[in-house]
Amino acid sequence: MTFRALTLSLGLAAFGLANAMSATPQPAPAASVAQAAPPIFILNSLDGTVSVIDPISWSETKRIPTGKEPHHLYMTPDEKSVIVANALSDSLTFIDPRTAEVQKVVPGILDPYQLRFSPDMKWFVTVANRLNHIDIYKWDGQTPTLVKRIQSSKTPSHLWIDSKSTTVWATMQDSDELVAVDLATQVIKWRVKTGPMPADVFGTPDDKTLLVGLTGGDGVEVYDVSSGSAKKVKKIPTGKGAHAFRAVGDKQHVLVSNRVANTLSKIDYTTFTVVDQYPGPTGPDCMDITADGKTILLASRWAQKLTVIDVATRKVVRQIKVGKSPHGVWTLDHAPRQ
């Protein structure tokens, strides 16, 4: 057989095989499944970057440069952007939560350490951790516009806004206070003393109770905010360095990371008791939980890693190396926030 004839014969065979395959439905390539999974974002505070993690291969796919000291992030109400707050660069970086592409950078946001939207989508609030103020912005769906800058106590840390969008609560880390601000008038309604170094704050769905993590202590304080000023109800022992909260998504339980104890405590916020505990290696900080409720995503701040914890077995199943001092962690594929 000549070379030309052989080539023609092989070509016809290949054509026949391709036709046979096209007549039979073929499974989608594995790559398309991987691309469909929303990425995991983890902020590297001391590197000024965001690590993007593929939840299928559990590998870092890229790092996105941001401003200096990105600490926290929050999704826009339309779910089209995740906003990274760059505290030392006085800016916000908007990132597509599905493609991990930078959409825009908004400058002139003074020291945005922590950030939050009101449920009615009208207000955008930040706290200035180093400059001691709370900023109230109007939100038009595109850009925040400053309405009022409220001077606060020392080192405002974390925020929570009630379900009716009337009150924002903020902790003051270095003056040991919990402060309430009226959103309509942008004035401080009250302030109360807390335990040492209050950090994250979590509100129950009925707006009657706040939980405050004591990074300088060994537990969580419970406050009744149902009428007037906050009244301390009890303290829940969890572990040294109680810091950040993440609701499990069942409207009954919330996790708190104990940064010094290297544990996570599961609190039943109907009884205000610890009902379970998980490992939280090497300075546990912010967390997210996958939509199916099976996996905890944890920033292990002192290890420069994203730690993945299996809820059913209460075991660390993997760790992914990221940048320096990982802090905020978030994915679009998350469990409900209550």
Number of C-alpha atoms within 10 A of each C-alpha: 6 7 8 8 10 11 12 12 12 11 12 12 12 12 12 12 11 11 11 10 11 10 8 8 7 8 6 8 8 8 9 9 10 14 14 11 16 19 25 26 26 31 33 30 24 15 18 23 25 26 25 21 24 18 16 14 9 15 15 17 12 13 19 16 15 24 21 19 25 32 26 24 25 19 21 18 16 8 12 14 22 25 24 30 30 29 26 19 19 19 22 25 21 24 21 16 22 19 13 23 12 17 13 13 14 14 13 10 20 21 25 30 25 27 24 21 22 21 15 11 15 15 23 22 23 26 30 26 22 15 17 17 21 29 22 23 21 17 19 12 11 7 11 17 15 15 13 15 16 16 15 19 20 19 21 31 25 27 25 21 24 19 15 10 17 16 20 22 22 28 32 27 25 17 18 21 21 26 21 22 21 15 20 11 10 17 14 17 16 14 18 14 16 20 21 19 24 31 29 28 25 25 23 19 15 9 16 14 20 25 24 30 32 29 25 20 20 23 23 30 22 23 21 17 16 13 8 9 15 21 16 17 13 13 19 18 15 25 23 19 29 34 29 24 26 22 24 24 18 12 15 16 21 22 23 32 34 31 27 20 19 20 23 27 24 22 24 16 20 11 10 18 16 18 11 12 17 20 18 25 23 19 23 31 28 27 26 26 27 19 15 10 17 14 20 22 22 29 33 28 25 16 19 20 24 28 24 22 22 16 15 9 10 14 13 17 11 12 19 14 16 26 22 18 23 32 29 25 25 25 24 19 18 20 20 15 14 16
